[in-house]
Every structure is written in structure tokens, then in C-alpha cells.
């Protein structure tokens, strides 16, 4: 399977790094890989909020069985 167009876990580390250095809370991030992609990010102290386009590639269901005594 080809790599993800945008790696969210990498941006969780990159956003605080660049936001602090650029003295900004919001950033538009572009992943410059062959498949590429754009994220709109906001640094919220101990959290990074991200938005972008997504595509559903899998769907599943989980069924939990609860024993009744």
C-alpha cells in the first residue's frame, strides 16, 4: 500500500516546533511527498488540532458480547 498522503502523527510534533518559532498558533502545513496533502493546524498548548481532506478506505464493526448470568 502506498504511504499516507499526509502523516498526522508527524505533524503533531512539527506544529508545536514551527508554531513556537514562527510565533503563530495556526499553520497551514503542506506535506511535500509524491502524493502530498495539506493540513490546517492549530497549536493549543498540549494539543494540536488538525483539519484536512480525508478519504474512507476501510469500514468495520465491533460486536461486544456481554454474558448474562
PDB file of N, H, CA, C and O in Angstrom:
ATOM      1  N   UNK A   1       0.843  -1.172   0.000  1.00  0.00           N
ATOM      2  CA  UNK A   1       0.000   0.000   0.000  1.00  0.00           C
ATOM      3  C   UNK A   1       0.896   1.244   0.000  1.00  0.00           C
ATOM      4  O   UNK A   1       1.865   1.293   0.757  1.00  0.00           O
ATOM      5  N   UNK A   2       0.599   2.239  -0.821  1.00  0.00           N
ATOM      6  H   UNK A   2      -0.188   2.200  -1.436  1.00  0.00           H
ATOM      7  CA  UNK A   2       1.399   3.462  -0.839  1.00  0.00           C
ATOM      8  C   UNK A   2       1.321   4.199   0.506  1.00  0.00           C
ATOM      9  O   UNK A   2       0.384   4.006   1.281  1.00  0.00           O
ATOM     10  N   UNK A   3       2.316   5.037   0.760  1.00  0.00           N
ATOM     11  H   UNK A   3       3.077   5.194   0.131  1.00  0.00           H
ATOM     12  CA  UNK A   3       2.334   5.787   2.017  1.00  0.00           C
ATOM     13  C   UNK A   3       1.143   6.737   2.100  1.00  0.00           C
ATOM     14  O   UNK A   3       0.539   7.094   1.089  1.00  0.00           O
ATOM     15  N   UNK A   4       0.817   7.141   3.343  1.00  0.00           N
ATOM     16  H   UNK A   4       1.308   6.850   4.164  1.00  0.00           H
ATOM     17  CA  UNK A   4      -0.252   8.115   3.539  1.00  0.00           C
ATOM     18  C   UNK A   4       0.113   9.417   2.836  1.00  0.00           C
ATOM     19  O   UNK A   4       1.277   9.818   2.856  1.00  0.00           O
ATOM     20  N   UNK A   5      -0.866  10.091   2.210  1.00  0.00           N
ATOM     21  H   UNK A   5      -1.811   9.766   2.193  1.00  0.00           H
ATOM     22  CA  UNK A   5      -0.576  11.379   1.598  1.00  0.00           C
ATOM     23  C   UNK A   5      -0.088  12.402   2.633  1.00  0.00           C
ATOM     24  O   UNK A   5       0.812  13.189   2.341  1.00  0.00           O
ATOM     25  N   UNK A   6      -0.670  12.397   3.831  1.00  0.00           N
ATOM     26  H   UNK A   6      -1.401  11.758   4.068  1.00  0.00           H
ATOM     27  CA  UNK A   6      -0.257  13.303   4.904  1.00  0.00           C
ATOM     28  C   UNK A   6      -0.150  12.490   6.189  1.00  0.00           C
ATOM     29  O   UNK A   6      -1.054  11.727   6.531  1.00  0.00           O
ATOM     30  N   UNK A   7       0.942  12.658   6.883  1.00  0.00           N
ATOM     31  H   UNK A   7       1.676  13.277   6.606  1.00  0.00           H
ATOM     32  CA  UNK A   7       1.188  11.900   8.105  1.00  0.00           C
ATOM     33  C   UNK A   7       0.842  12.768   9.312  1.00  0.00           C
ATOM     34  O   UNK A   7       1.628  13.625   9.717  1.00  0.00           O
ATOM     35  N   UNK A   8      -0.346  12.539   9.884  1.00  0.00           N
ATOM     36  H   UNK A   8      -0.985  11.843   9.556  1.00  0.00           H
ATOM     37  CA  UNK A   8      -0.807  13.323  11.023  1.00  0.00           C
ATOM     38  C   UNK A   8       0.091  13.206  12.233  1.00  0.00           C
ATOM     39  O   UNK A   8       0.329  14.196  12.925  1.00  0.00           O
ATOM     40  N   UNK A   9       0.598  12.005  12.502  1.00  0.00           N
ATOM     41  H   UNK A   9       0.405  11.201  11.940  1.00  0.00           H
ATOM     42  CA  UNK A   9       1.449  11.825  13.673  1.00  0.00           C
ATOM     43  C   UNK A   9       2.738  12.636  13.572  1.00  0.00           C
ATOM     44  O   UNK A   9       3.258  13.088  14.592  1.00  0.00           O
ATOM     45  N   UNK A  10       3.255  12.824  12.380  1.00  0.00           N
ATOM     46  H   UNK A  10       2.833  12.457  11.552  1.00  0.00           H
ATOM     47  CA  UNK A  10       4.448  13.661  12.213  1.00  0.00           C
ATOM     48  C   UNK A  10       4.115  15.127  12.480  1.00  0.00           C
ATOM     49  O   UNK A  10       4.920  15.847  13.069  1.00  0.00           O
ATOM     50  N   UNK A  11       2.942  15.569  12.052  1.00  0.00           N
ATOM     51  H   UNK A  11       2.288  14.983  11.572  1.00  0.00           H
ATOM     52  CA  UNK A  11       2.563  16.964  12.236  1.00  0.00           C
ATOM     53  C   UNK A  11       2.273  17.298  13.698  1.00  0.00           C
ATOM     54  O   UNK A  11       2.375  18.457  14.099  1.00  0.00           O
ATOM     55  N   UNK A  12       1.914  16.296  14.494  1.00  0.00           N
ATOM     56  H   UNK A  12       1.831  15.355  14.169  1.00  0.00           H
ATOM     57  CA  UNK A  12       1.723  16.538  15.935  1.00  0.00           C
ATOM     58  C   UNK A  12       3.037  17.027  16.555  1.00  0.00           C
ATOM     59  O   UNK A  12       3.013  17.809  17.506  1.00  0.00           O
ATOM     60  N   UNK A  13       4.158  16.585  16.038  1.00  0.00           N
ATOM     61  H   UNK A  13       4.177  15.951  15.265  1.00  0.00           H
ATOM     62  CA  UNK A  13       5.460  17.027  16.520  1.00  0.00           C
ATOM     63  C   UNK A  13       5.917  18.312  15.815  1.00  0.00           C
ATOM     64  O   UNK A  13       6.513  19.186  16.445  1.00  0.00           O
ATOM     65  N   UNK A  14       5.641  18.425  14.531  1.00  0.00           N
ATOM     66  H   UNK A  14       5.156  17.716  14.020  1.00  0.00           H
ATOM     67  CA  UNK A  14       6.104  19.569  13.751  1.00  0.00           C
ATOM     68  C   UNK A  14       5.370  20.868  14.072  1.00  0.00           C
ATOM     69  O   UNK A  14       5.986  21.933  14.089  1.00  0.00           O
ATOM     70  N   UNK A  15       4.077  20.797  14.323  1.00  0.00           N
ATOM     71  H   UNK A  15       3.576  19.931  14.309  1.00  0.00           H
ATOM     72  CA  UNK A  15       3.294  22.013  14.561  1.00  0.00           C
ATOM     73  C   UNK A  15       3.782  22.787  15.786  1.00  0.00           C
ATOM     74  O   UNK A  15       4.014  23.989  15.664  1.00  0.00           O
ATOM     75  N   UNK A  16       3.952  22.167  16.968  1.00  0.00           N
ATOM     76  H   UNK A  16       3.764  21.190  17.068  1.00  0.00           H
ATOM     77  CA  UNK A  16       4.472  22.947  18.103  1.00  0.00           C
ATOM     78  C   UNK A  16       5.867  23.525  17.832  1.00  0.00           C
ATOM     79  O   UNK A  16       6.167  24.651  18.232  1.00  0.00           O
ATOM     80  N   UNK A  17       6.708  22.753  17.157  1.00  0.00           N
ATOM     81  H   UNK A  17       6.465  21.839  16.832  1.00  0.00           H
ATOM     82  CA  UNK A  17       8.061  23.205  16.832  1.00  0.00           C
ATOM     83  C   UNK A  17       8.020  24.494  16.010  1.00  0.00           C
ATOM     84  O   UNK A  17       8.652  25.487  16.370  1.00  0.00           O
ATOM     85  N   UNK A  18       7.267  24.472  14.895  1.00  0.00           N
ATOM     86  H   UNK A  18       6.753  23.665  14.602  1.00  0.00           H
ATOM     87  CA  UNK A  18       7.224  25.625  13.997  1.00  0.00           C
ATOM     88  C   UNK A  18       6.341  26.741  14.537  1.00  0.00           C
ATOM     89  O   UNK A  18       6.643  27.916  14.325  1.00  0.00           O
ATOM     90  N   UNK A  19       5.266  26.406  15.224  1.00  0.00           N
ATOM     91  H   UNK A  19       5.021  25.452  15.397  1.00  0.00           H
ATOM     92  CA  UNK A  19       4.394  27.443  15.783  1.00  0.00           C
ATOM     93  C   UNK A  19       5.156  28.302  16.791  1.00  0.00           C
ATOM     94  O   UNK A  19       5.007  29.524  16.803  1.00  0.00           O
ATOM     95  N   UNK A  20       5.971  27.670  17.635  1.00  0.00           N
ATOM     96  H   UNK A  20       6.092  26.678  17.625  1.00  0.00           H
ATOM     97  CA  UNK A  20       6.762  28.418  18.615  1.00  0.00           C
ATOM     98  C   UNK A  20       7.785  29.307  17.919  1.00  0.00           C
ATOM     99  O   UNK A  20       7.955  30.466  18.294  1.00  0.00           O
ATOM    100  N   UNK A  21       8.454  28.783  16.927  1.00  0.00           N
ATOM    101  H   UNK A  21       8.316  27.841  16.622  1.00  0.00           H
ATOM    102  CA  UNK A  21       9.486  29.557  16.245  1.00  0.00           C
ATOM    103  C   UNK A  21       8.921  30.692  15.393  1.00  0.00           C
ATOM    104  O   UNK A  21       9.540  31.747  15.255  1.00  0.00           O
ATOM    105  N   UNK A  22       7.741  30.461  14.827  1.00  0.00           N
ATOM    106  H   UNK A  22       7.238  29.603  14.939  1.00  0.00           H
ATOM    107  CA  UNK A  22       7.111  31.491  13.993  1.00  0.00           C
ATOM    108  C   UNK A  22       6.189  32.404  14.799  1.00  0.00           C
ATOM    109  O   UNK A  22       5.637  33.367  14.267  1.00  0.00           O
ATOM    110  N   UNK A  23       6.026  32.093  16.088  1.00  0.00           N
ATOM    111  H   UNK A  23       6.475  31.310  16.520  1.00  0.00           H
ATOM    112  CA  UNK A  23       5.150  32.835  16.996  1.00  0.00           C
ATOM    113  C   UNK A  23       3.732  32.936  16.434  1.00  0.00           C
ATOM    114  O   UNK A  23       3.135  34.010  16.358  1.00  0.00           O
ATOM    115  N   UNK A  24       3.218  31.757  16.042  1.00  0.00           N
ATOM    116  H   UNK A  24       3.702  30.884  16.104  1.00  0.00           H
ATOM    117  CA  UNK A  24       1.864  31.656  15.499  1.00  0.00           C
ATOM    118  C   UNK A  24       1.164  30.479  16.153  1.00  0.00           C
ATOM    119  O   UNK A  24       1.812  29.503  16.530  1.00  0.00           O
ATOM    120  N   UNK A  25      -0.144  30.559  16.291  1.00  0.00           N
ATOM    121  H   UNK A  25      -0.671  31.352  15.985  1.00  0.00           H
ATOM    122  CA  UNK A  25      -0.937  29.446  16.809  1.00  0.00           C
ATOM    123  C   UNK A  25      -1.524  28.593  15.690  1.00  0.00           C
ATOM    124  O   UNK A  25      -1.822  27.417  15.900  1.00  0.00           O
ATOM    125  N   UNK A  26      -1.690  29.172  14.508  1.00  0.00           N
ATOM    126  H   UNK A  26      -1.447  30.127  14.337  1.00  0.00           H
ATOM    127  CA  UNK A  26      -2.278  28.436  13.385  1.00  0.00           C
ATOM    128  C   UNK A  26      -1.280  28.360  12.240  1.00  0.00           C
ATOM    129  O   UNK A  26      -0.545  29.308  11.967  1.00  0.00           O
ATOM    130  N   UNK A  27      -1.272  27.215  11.582  1.00  0.00           N
ATOM    131  H   UNK A  27      -1.869  26.445  11.803  1.00  0.00           H
ATOM    132  CA  UNK A  27      -0.375  26.981  10.451  1.00  0.00           C
ATOM    133  C   UNK A  27      -1.123  26.218   9.365  1.00  0.00           C
ATOM    134  O   UNK A  27      -2.005  25.410   9.658  1.00  0.00           O
ATOM    135  N   UNK A  28      -0.771  26.477   8.127  1.00  0.00           N
ATOM    136  H   UNK A  28      -0.054  27.133   7.889  1.00  0.00           H
ATOM    137  CA  UNK A  28      -1.203  25.646   7.006  1.00  0.00           C
ATOM    138  C   UNK A  28       0.015  24.836   6.612  1.00  0.00           C
ATOM    139  O   UNK A  28       1.038  25.392   6.213  1.00  0.00           O
ATOM    140  N   UNK A  29      -0.096  23.514   6.727  1.00  0.00           N
ATOM    141  H   UNK A  29      -0.927  23.062   7.051  1.00  0.00           H
ATOM    142  CA  UNK A  29       1.045  22.623   6.511  1.00  0.00           C
ATOM    143  C   UNK A  29       0.857  21.846   5.214  1.00  0.00           C
ATOM    144  O   UNK A  29      -0.225  21.325   4.944  1.00  0.00           O
ATOM    145  N   UNK A  30       1.894  21.774   4.433  1.00  0.00           N
ATOM    146  H   UNK A  30       2.773  22.198   4.653  1.00  0.00           H
ATOM    147  CA  UNK A  30       1.876  21.020   3.179  1.00  0.00           C
ATOM    148  C   UNK A  30       2.918  19.927   3.261  1.00  0.00           C
ATOM    149  O   UNK A  30       4.105  20.208   3.427  1.00  0.00           O
ATOM    150  N   UNK A  31       2.488  18.687   3.145  1.00  0.00           N
ATOM    151  H   UNK A  31       1.524  18.458   3.010  1.00  0.00           H
ATOM    152  CA  UNK A  31       3.437  17.578   3.114  1.00  0.00           C
ATOM    153  C   UNK A  31       3.917  17.414   1.682  1.00  0.00           C
ATOM    154  O   UNK A  31       3.137  17.101   0.783  1.00  0.00           O
ATOM    155  N   UNK A  32       5.204  17.629   1.485  1.00  0.00           N
ATOM    156  H   UNK A  32       5.838  17.883   2.215  1.00  0.00           H
ATOM    157  CA  UNK A  32       5.788  17.626   0.142  1.00  0.00           C
ATOM    158  C   UNK A  32       6.315  16.242  -0.208  1.00  0.00           C
ATOM    159  O   UNK A  32       7.519  16.048  -0.372  1.00  0.00           O
ATOM    160  N   UNK A  33       5.406  15.287  -0.319  1.00  0.00           N
ATOM    161  H   UNK A  33       4.427  15.444  -0.186  1.00  0.00           H
ATOM    162  CA  UNK A  33       5.750  13.937  -0.765  1.00  0.00           C
ATOM    163  C   UNK A  33       5.072  13.729  -2.119  1.00  0.00           C
ATOM    164  O   UNK A  33       4.241  14.546  -2.515  1.00  0.00           O
ATOM    165  N   UNK A  34       5.403  12.669  -2.828  1.00  0.00           N
ATOM    166  H   UNK A  34       6.078  12.005  -2.506  1.00  0.00           H
ATOM    167  CA  UNK A  34       4.790  12.471  -4.145  1.00  0.00           C
ATOM    168  C   UNK A  34       3.256  12.518  -4.135  1.00  0.00           C
ATOM    169  O   UNK A  34       2.653  13.050  -5.067  1.00  0.00           O
ATOM    170  N   UNK A  35       2.624  11.968  -3.097  1.00  0.00           N
ATOM    171  H   UNK A  35       3.115  11.536  -2.340  1.00  0.00           H
ATOM    172  CA  UNK A  35       1.168  12.008  -3.025  1.00  0.00           C
ATOM    173  C   UNK A  35       0.668  13.264  -2.324  1.00  0.00           C
ATOM    174  O   UNK A  35      -0.484  13.657  -2.512  1.00  0.00           O
ATOM    175  N   UNK A  36       1.513  13.897  -1.524  1.00  0.00           N
ATOM    176  H   UNK A  36       2.448  13.578  -1.372  1.00  0.00           H
ATOM    177  CA  UNK A  36       1.258  15.180  -0.882  1.00  0.00           C
ATOM    178  C   UNK A  36      -0.107  15.391  -0.266  1.00  0.00           C
ATOM    179  O   UNK A  36      -1.018  14.582  -0.441  1.00  0.00           O
ATOM    180  N   UNK A  37      -0.236  16.483   0.455  1.00  0.00           N
ATOM    181  H   UNK A  37       0.504  17.140   0.598  1.00  0.00           H
ATOM    182  CA  UNK A  37      -1.503  16.849   1.065  1.00  0.00           C
ATOM    183  C   UNK A  37      -1.334  18.084   1.925  1.00  0.00           C
ATOM    184  O   UNK A  37      -0.217  18.501   2.231  1.00  0.00           O
ATOM    185  N   UNK A  38      -2.461  18.662   2.311  1.00  0.00           N
ATOM    186  H   UNK A  38      -3.369  18.323   2.063  1.00  0.00           H
ATOM    187  CA  UNK A  38      -2.469  19.888   3.100  1.00  0.00           C
ATOM    188  C   UNK A  38      -3.244  19.672   4.385  1.00  0.00           C
ATOM    189  O   UNK A  38      -4.294  19.030   4.380  1.00  0.00           O
ATOM    190  N   UNK A  39      -2.729  20.207   5.492  1.00  0.00           N
ATOM    191  H   UNK A  39      -1.876  20.729   5.496  1.00  0.00           H
ATOM    192  CA  UNK A  39      -3.408  20.198   6.780  1.00  0.00           C
ATOM    193  C   UNK A  39      -3.529  21.630   7.284  1.00  0.00           C
ATOM    194  O   UNK A  39      -2.605  22.429   7.132  1.00  0.00           O
ATOM    195  N   UNK A  40      -4.654  21.943   7.875  1.00  0.00           N
ATOM    196  H   UNK A  40      -5.404  21.294   7.999  1.00  0.00           H
ATOM    197  CA  UNK A  40      -4.846  23.206   8.568  1.00  0.00           C
ATOM    198  C   UNK A  40      -4.729  22.880  10.051  1.00  0.00           C
ATOM    199  O   UNK A  40      -5.522  22.101  10.580  1.00  0.00           O
ATOM    200  N   UNK A  41      -3.743  23.470  10.727  1.00  0.00           N
ATOM    201  H   UNK A  41      -3.099  24.103  10.298  1.00  0.00           H
ATOM    202  CA  UNK A  41      -3.394  23.073  12.095  1.00  0.00           C
ATOM    203  C   UNK A  41      -3.475  24.250  13.049  1.00  0.00           C
ATOM    204  O   UNK A  41      -3.240  25.400  12.678  1.00  0.00           O
ATOM    205  N   UNK A  42      -3.817  23.925  14.297  1.00  0.00           N
ATOM    206  H   UNK A  42      -4.008  22.991  14.598  1.00  0.00           H
ATOM    207  CA  UNK A  42      -3.846  24.921  15.365  1.00  0.00           C
ATOM    208  C   UNK A  42      -3.168  24.329  16.587  1.00  0.00           C
ATOM    209  O   UNK A  42      -3.518  23.236  17.032  1.00  0.00           O
ATOM    210  N   UNK A  43      -2.202  25.047  17.124  1.00  0.00           N
ATOM    211  H   UNK A  43      -1.918  25.935  16.763  1.00  0.00           H
ATOM    212  CA  UNK A  43      -1.480  24.606  18.321  1.00  0.00           C
ATOM    213  C   UNK A  43      -2.240  25.111  19.530  1.00  0.00           C
ATOM    214  O   UNK A  43      -2.437  26.316  19.689  1.00  0.00           O
ATOM    215  N   UNK A  44      -2.668  24.190  20.382  1.00  0.00           N
ATOM    216  H   UNK A  44      -2.508  23.212  20.252  1.00  0.00           H
ATOM    217  CA  UNK A  44      -3.440  24.526  21.580  1.00  0.00           C
ATOM    218  C   UNK A  44      -2.709  24.068  22.835  1.00  0.00           C
ATOM    219  O   UNK A  44      -3.281  23.362  23.665  1.00  0.00           O
ATOM    220  N   UNK A  45      -1.456  24.463  22.977  1.00  0.00           N
ATOM    221  H   UNK A  45      -0.991  25.037  22.302  1.00  0.00           H
ATOM    222  CA  UNK A  45      -0.681  24.113  24.167  1.00  0.00           C
ATOM    223  C   UNK A  45      -0.291  22.651  24.183  1.00  0.00           C
ATOM    224  O   UNK A  45       0.721  22.272  23.593  1.00  0.00           O
ATOM    225  N   UNK A  46      -1.084  21.823  24.854  1.00  0.00           N
ATOM    226  H   UNK A  46      -1.906  22.131  25.334  1.00  0.00           H
ATOM    227  CA  UNK A  46      -0.762  20.396  24.929  1.00  0.00           C
ATOM    228  C   UNK A  46      -1.480  19.577  23.858  1.00  0.00           C
ATOM    229  O   UNK A  46      -1.445  18.347  23.883  1.00  0.00           O
ATOM    230  N   UNK A  47      -2.126  20.258  22.925  1.00  0.00           N
ATOM    231  H   UNK A  47      -2.155  21.258  22.905  1.00  0.00           H
ATOM    232  CA  UNK A  47      -2.855  19.577  21.849  1.00  0.00           C
ATOM    233  C   UNK A  47      -2.584  20.266  20.511  1.00  0.00           C
ATOM    234  O   UNK A  47      -2.257  21.452  20.457  1.00  0.00           O
ATOM    235  N   UNK A  48      -2.727  19.494  19.440  1.00  0.00           N
ATOM    236  H   UNK A  48      -2.992  18.531  19.484  1.00  0.00           H
ATOM    237  CA  UNK A  48      -2.673  20.045  18.083  1.00  0.00           C
ATOM    238  C   UNK A  48      -3.984  19.669  17.406  1.00  0.00           C
ATOM    239  O   UNK A  48      -4.333  18.492  17.316  1.00  0.00           O
ATOM    240  N   UNK A  49      -4.694  20.662  16.939  1.00  0.00           N
ATOM    241  H   UNK A  49      -4.411  21.619  17.012  1.00  0.00           H
ATOM    242  CA  UNK A  49      -5.948  20.421  16.224  1.00  0.00           C
ATOM    243  C   UNK A  49      -5.637  20.444  14.737  1.00  0.00           C
ATOM    244  O   UNK A  49      -4.955  21.350  14.259  1.00  0.00           O
ATOM    245  N   UNK A  50      -6.131  19.453  14.004  1.00  0.00           N
ATOM    246  H   UNK A  50      -6.684  18.717  14.393  1.00  0.00           H
ATOM    247  CA  UNK A  50      -5.857  19.341  12.569  1.00  0.00           C
ATOM    248  C   UNK A  50      -7.147  19.191  11.788  1.00  0.00           C
ATOM    249  O   UNK A  50      -8.121  18.605  12.261  1.00  0.00           O
ATOM    250  N   UNK A  51      -7.130  19.729  10.590  1.00  0.00           N
ATOM    251  H   UNK A  51      -6.339  20.205  10.206  1.00  0.00           H
ATOM    252  CA  UNK A  51      -8.246  19.553   9.660  1.00  0.00           C
ATOM    253  C   UNK A  51      -7.662  19.374   8.267  1.00  0.00           C
ATOM    254  O   UNK A  51      -6.570  19.859   7.970  1.00  0.00           O
ATOM    255  N   UNK A  52      -8.391  18.682   7.429  1.00  0.00           N
ATOM    256  H   UNK A  52      -9.278  18.288   7.670  1.00  0.00           H
ATOM    257  CA  UNK A  52      -7.954  18.457   6.062  1.00  0.00           C
ATOM    258  C   UNK A  52      -8.937  17.548   5.357  1.00  0.00           C
ATOM    259  O   UNK A  52      -9.951  17.148   5.930  1.00  0.00           O
ATOM    260  N   UNK A  53      -8.642  17.231   4.143  1.00  0.00           N
ATOM    261  H   UNK A  53      -7.819  17.555   3.677  1.00  0.00           H
ATOM    262  CA  UNK A  53      -9.488  16.317   3.377  1.00  0.00           C
ATOM    263  C   UNK A  53      -9.108  14.884   3.698  1.00  0.00           C
ATOM    264  O   UNK A  53      -7.938  14.569   3.916  1.00  0.00           O
ATOM    265  N   UNK A  54     -10.107  14.028   3.726  1.00  0.00           N
ATOM    266  H   UNK A  54     -11.058  14.284   3.549  1.00  0.00           H
ATOM    267  CA  UNK A  54      -9.873  12.621   4.024  1.00  0.00           C
ATOM    268  C   UNK A  54     -10.686  11.753   3.076  1.00  0.00           C
ATOM    269  O   UNK A  54     -11.659  12.201   2.470  1.00  0.00           O
ATOM    270  N   UNK A  55     -10.265  10.508   2.966  1.00  0.00           N
ATOM    271  H   UNK A  55      -9.475  10.143   3.458  1.00  0.00           H
ATOM    272  CA  UNK A  55     -10.970   9.554   2.138  1.00  0.00           C
ATOM    273  C   UNK A  55     -11.143   8.266   2.945  1.00  0.00           C
ATOM    274  O   UNK A  55     -10.179   7.759   3.518  1.00  0.00           O
ATOM    275  N   UNK A  56     -12.350   7.745   2.992  1.00  0.00           N
ATOM    276  H   UNK A  56     -13.134   8.156   2.526  1.00  0.00           H
ATOM    277  CA  UNK A  56     -12.613   6.490   3.680  1.00  0.00           C
ATOM    278  C   UNK A  56     -12.020   5.346   2.864  1.00  0.00           C
ATOM    279  O   UNK A  56     -12.320   5.200   1.679  1.00  0.00           O
ATOM    280  N   UNK A  57     -11.184   4.543   3.497  1.00  0.00           N
ATOM    281  H   UNK A  57     -10.940   4.662   4.460  1.00  0.00           H
ATOM    282  CA  UNK A  57     -10.594   3.408   2.781  1.00  0.00           C
ATOM    283  C   UNK A  57     -10.900   2.088   3.471  1.00  0.00           C
ATOM    284  O   UNK A  57     -10.586   1.025   2.935  1.00  0.00           O
ATOM    285  N   UNK A  58     -11.503   2.139   4.645  1.00  0.00           N
ATOM    286  H   UNK A  58     -11.758   3.003   5.080  1.00  0.00           H
ATOM    287  CA  UNK A  58     -11.881   0.904   5.334  1.00  0.00           C
ATOM    288  C   UNK A  58     -13.063   1.203   6.250  1.00  0.00           C
ATOM    289  O   UNK A  58     -13.228   2.326   6.727  1.00  0.00           O
ATOM    290  N   UNK A  59     -13.860   0.206   6.481  1.00  0.00           N
ATOM    291  H   UNK A  59     -13.726  -0.707   6.094  1.00  0.00           H
ATOM    292  CA  UNK A  59     -15.002   0.334   7.370  1.00  0.00           C
ATOM    293  C   UNK A  59     -15.155  -0.987   8.104  1.00  0.00           C
ATOM    294  O   UNK A  59     -14.973  -2.053   7.515  1.00  0.00           O
ATOM    295  N   UNK A  60     -15.482  -0.925   9.370  1.00  0.00           N
ATOM    296  H   UNK A  60     -15.630  -0.059   9.849  1.00  0.00           H
ATOM    297  CA  UNK A  60     -15.629  -2.153  10.134  1.00  0.00           C
ATOM    298  C   UNK A  60     -16.636  -1.997  11.260  1.00  0.00           C
ATOM    299  O   UNK A  60     -17.104  -0.896  11.549  1.00  0.00           O
ATOM    300  N   UNK A  61     -16.953  -3.092  11.875  1.00  0.00           N
ATOM    301  H   UNK A  61     -16.572  -3.987  11.640  1.00  0.00           H
ATOM    302  CA  UNK A  61     -17.862  -3.104  13.013  1.00  0.00           C
ATOM    303  C   UNK A  61     -17.263  -3.964  14.112  1.00  0.00           C
ATOM    304  O   UNK A  61     -16.591  -4.959  13.840  1.00  0.00           O
ATOM    305  N   UNK A  62     -17.510  -3.576  15.344  1.00  0.00           N
ATOM    306  H   UNK A  62     -18.056  -2.767  15.565  1.00  0.00           H
ATOM    307  CA  UNK A  62     -17.078  -4.353  16.510  1.00  0.00           C
ATOM    308  C   UNK A  62     -18.342  -4.745  17.278  1.00  0.00           C
ATOM    309  O   UNK A  62     -19.165  -3.896  17.622  1.00  0.00           O
ATOM    310  N   UNK A  63     -18.475  -6.024  17.534  1.00  0.00           N
ATOM    311  H   UNK A  63     -17.806  -6.714  17.255  1.00  0.00           H
ATOM    312  CA  UNK A  63     -19.603  -6.534  18.304  1.00  0.00           C
ATOM    313  C   UNK A  63     -19.071  -7.087  19.624  1.00  0.00           C
ATOM    314  O   UNK A  63     -18.231  -7.987  19.643  1.00  0.00           O
ATOM    315  N   UNK A  64     -19.571  -6.537  20.714  1.00  0.00           N
ATOM    316  H   UNK A  64     -20.253  -5.806  20.699  1.00  0.00           H
ATOM    317  CA  UNK A  64     -19.167  -6.992  22.031  1.00  0.00           C
ATOM    318  C   UNK A  64     -20.260  -7.886  22.608  1.00  0.00           C
ATOM    319  O   UNK A  64     -21.437  -7.527  22.625  1.00  0.00           O
ATOM    320  N   UNK A  65     -19.848  -9.043  23.073  1.00  0.00           N
ATOM    321  H   UNK A  65     -18.892  -9.335  23.059  1.00  0.00           H
ATOM    322  CA  UNK A  65     -20.797  -9.969  23.678  1.00  0.00           C
ATOM    323  C   UNK A  65     -20.711  -9.829  25.184  1.00  0.00           C
ATOM    324  O   UNK A  65     -19.632  -9.927  25.769  1.00  0.00           O
ATOM    325  N   UNK A  66     -21.855  -9.601  25.804  1.00  0.00           N
ATOM    326  H   UNK A  66     -22.731  -9.522  25.328  1.00  0.00           H
ATOM    327  CA  UNK A  66     -21.894  -9.465  27.239  1.00  0.00           C
ATOM    328  C   UNK A  66     -22.615 -10.683  27.819  1.00  0.00           C
ATOM    329  O   UNK A  66     -23.782 -10.929  27.515  1.00  0.00           O
ATOM    330  N   UNK A  67     -21.902 -11.440  28.658  1.00  0.00           N
ATOM    331  H   UNK A  67     -20.954 -11.240  28.905  1.00  0.00           H
ATOM    332  CA  UNK A  67     -22.511 -12.616  29.287  1.00  0.00           C
ATOM    333  C   UNK A  67     -23.596 -12.173  30.256  1.00  0.00           C
ATOM    334  O   UNK A  67     -23.393 -11.270  31.068  1.00  0.00           O
ATOM    335  N   UNK A  68     -24.740 -12.817  30.159  1.00  0.00           N
ATOM    336  H   UNK A  68     -24.904 -13.550  29.499  1.00  0.00           H
ATOM    337  CA  UNK A  68     -25.857 -12.526  31.072  1.00  0.00           C
ATOM    338  C   UNK A  68     -25.986 -13.710  32.008  1.00  0.00           C
ATOM    339  O   UNK A  68     -26.209 -14.842  31.579  1.00  0.00           O
ATOM    340  N   UNK A  69     -25.843 -13.431  33.287  1.00  0.00           N
ATOM    341  H   UNK A  69     -25.662 -12.511  33.636  1.00  0.00           H
ATOM    342  CA  UNK A  69     -25.909 -14.523  34.291  1.00  0.00           C
ATOM    343  C   UNK A  69     -27.297 -14.699  34.829  1.00  0.00           C
ATOM    344  O   UNK A  69     -27.527 -15.565  35.673  1.00  0.00           O
TER     345      UNK A  69
END
